[in-house]
């Protein structure tokens, strides 16, 4: 059966099932269970014949909602905090990973633009970073302390200021997605160009190694969080451009919920990055091995929590869905 025929034959049933799962619906568990069996049958068929299809992704999501609705209980309220970080958020990151990768691609392209522009125009760095910052950094390089800027403010004050600024940037990258992703792309573009020109500036003056071992102590988490926030913004923008089986307004609402979860989930990461920048980055006298360890530990966390762990959670949920289907059959 062609996918479009399969979709047309079952769309009304799936829509009815979505309505039954509405929290305000007065549906009995038996009604949900009956439809759940039908939907998981459709999911099994879709996974067999339309493996990488959006229809399969949609049915996976629908089956997961049903599973949670059938097995919800009064203890869920205080467990929600734990399950949000251990299950709900990782599943959202897995579902939106292609948009996160789009965001990463835009950001890397922007970094490349910053590097090439700086290499071909000696005034470009000053345009991007400002004369005051460039002149101050040149003085620091002359004084053999190129990263002295990170020692210029009291630790706690710096931590608070950077935390608030980073959270603001992330929500900006997300909210700007409402402009069909163009606004998000602009935020990524500006931050990427700034990073590229920033790093080339230190390369040009022969202190690239020191800048990398210092800046990326906090920058690994900070930059990645901005990229993920960009992914949330692209998710929002694409919901308007490509609503798929939903109406445009429903697609937008679903994307807002996903994007907000992604943005809220980044808050602890931004706080951790700000802590590192405020209290650790300033210690340029730390051995290179220690600084490199912090950078690699941050990178390892990113790979694990945003890619490896979400896949494991997804596979676990699929097994739970299969088990539930068998129990209800």
ZIPE-V518661 format. One record per residue. N is the residue number from 1. RES is the residue in one letter. SS is DSSP state (a for helix, b for strand, c for the rest). Layout:
n = (N;N)
res = (RES;RES)
ss = (SS;SS)
This chain:
n = (1;2;3;4;5;6;7;8;9;10;11;12;13;14;15;16;17;18;19;20;21;22;23;24;25;26;27;28;29;30;31;32;33;34;35;36;37;38;39;40;41;42;43;44;45;46;47;48;49;50;51;52;53;54;55;56;57;58;59;60;61;62;63;64;65;66;67;68;69;70;71;72;73;74;75;76;77;78;79;80;81;82;83;84;85;86;87;88;89;90;91;92;93;94;95;96;97;98;99;100;101;102;103;104;105;106;107;108;109;110;111;112;113;114;115;116;117;118;119;120;121;122;123;124;125;126;127;128;129;130;131;132;133;134;135;136;137;138;139;140;141;142;143;144;145;146;147;148;149;150;151;152;153;154;155;156;157;158;159;160;161;162;163;164;165;166;167;168;169;170;171;172;173;174;175;176;177;178;179;180;181;182;183;184;185;186;187;188;189;190;191;192;193;194;195;196;197;198;199;200;201;202;203;204;205;206;207;208;209;210;211;212;213;214;215;216;217;218;219;220;221;222;223;224;225;226;227;228;229;230;231;232;233;234;235;236;237;238;239;240;241;242;243;244;245;246;247;248;249;250;251;252;253;254;255;256;257;258;259;260;261;262;263;264;265;266;267;268;269;270;271;272;273;274;275;276;277;278;279;280;281;282;283;284;285;286;287;288;289;290;291;292;293;294;295;296;297;298;299;300;301;302;303;304;305;306;307;308;309;310;311;312;313;314;315;316;317;318;319;320;321;322;323;324;325;326;327;328;329)
res = (X;X;X;X;X;X;X;X;X;X;X;X;X;X;X;X;X;X;X;X;X;X;X;X;X;X;X;X;X;X;X;X;X;X;X;X;X;X;X;X;X;X;X;X;X;X;X;X;X;X;X;X;X;X;X;X;X;X;X;X;X;X;X;X;X;X;X;X;X;X;X;X;X;X;X;X;X;X;X;X;X;X;X;X;X;X;X;X;X;X;X;X;X;X;X;X;X;X;X;X;X;X;X;X;X;X;X;X;X;X;X;X;X;X;X;X;X;X;X;X;X;X;X;X;X;X;X;X;X;X;X;X;X;X;X;X;X;X;X;X;X;X;X;X;X;X;X;X;X;X;X;X;X;X;X;X;X;X;X;X;X;X;X;X;X;X;X;X;X;X;X;X;X;X;X;X;X;X;X;X;X;X;X;X;X;X;X;X;X;X;X;X;X;X;X;X;X;X;X;X;X;X;X;X;X;X;X;X;X;X;X;X;X;X;X;X;X;X;X;X;X;X;X;X;X;X;X;X;X;X;X;X;X;X;X;X;X;X;X;X;X;X;X;X;X;X;X;X;X;X;X;X;X;X;X;X;X;X;X;X;X;X;X;X;X;X;X;X;X;X;X;X;X;X;X;X;X;X;X;X;X;X;X;X;X;X;X;X;X;X;X;X;X;X;X;X;X;X;X;X;X;X;X;X;X;X;X;X;X;X;X;X;X;X;X;X;X;X;X;X;X;X;X;X;X;X;X;X;X)
ss = (c;c;a;a;a;a;a;a;a;a;a;a;a;a;a;a;a;a;a;a;c;c;c;c;c;c;c;c;a;a;a;a;a;a;a;a;a;a;a;a;a;a;a;a;a;a;a;a;a;c;c;c;c;a;a;a;a;a;a;a;a;a;a;a;a;a;a;a;a;a;c;c;c;c;c;a;a;a;a;a;a;a;a;a;a;a;a;a;a;a;a;a;a;a;a;c;a;a;a;a;a;a;a;a;a;a;a;a;a;a;a;a;a;a;a;a;a;a;a;a;c;c;c;a;a;a;a;a;a;c;a;a;a;a;a;a;a;a;a;a;a;a;c;c;c;c;c;a;a;a;a;c;c;c;a;a;a;a;a;a;a;a;a;a;a;a;a;a;a;a;a;a;a;a;a;a;a;a;c;c;c;a;a;a;a;a;a;a;a;a;a;a;a;a;a;a;a;a;a;a;a;a;a;a;c;c;c;a;a;a;a;a;a;a;a;a;a;a;a;a;a;a;a;a;a;a;a;a;a;a;a;a;a;a;a;a;a;a;a;a;a;c;c;c;c;c;c;a;a;a;a;a;a;a;a;a;a;a;a;a;a;a;a;a;a;a;a;a;a;a;a;a;a;a;a;a;a;a;a;a;c;c;c;c;c;c;c;a;a;a;a;a;a;a;a;a;a;a;a;a;a;a;a;a;a;a;a;a;a;a;a;a;a;a;a;a;a;a;a;a;a;a;a;a;a;a;a;a;c)
